[in-house]
Amino acid sequence: MSKKENLPEEADKAPEKSEKKNEAPRKKGPDKNKKPNIFVRMGRKIKETFSELKRVTWPTFGKALKATGVVLVIVLIFTVIVTGINYGLSELLDLMVNIGA
């Protein structure tokens, strides 16, 4: 006789997990898939924002002033260029209109 024949019938069967699959899962806490309400999400976002701002390396006043100056100079240069193109195209349009008249 082999060992299998000596074991009771229940020990021969594998534990049935299929029965537990059919049962509804027990809820132990809030559903993981459900989003929290808008106020909780906004509160978390504000908290994360302030946490992130604490880690920022802020520039010195001199560096900030220098960067601001560079930006203003570039904006001024582009303003002059765009104004020049606008004036040139305007004069070209006037010339074309006056030729036809």
Secondary structure, 3 states (H helix, E strand, C coil): CCHHHHCCHHHHCCCCCHHHHHCCCCCCCCCCCCCCCHHHHHHHHHHHHHHHHHCCCCCCHHHHHHHHHHHHHHHHHHHHHHHHHHHHHHHHHHHHHHHHC
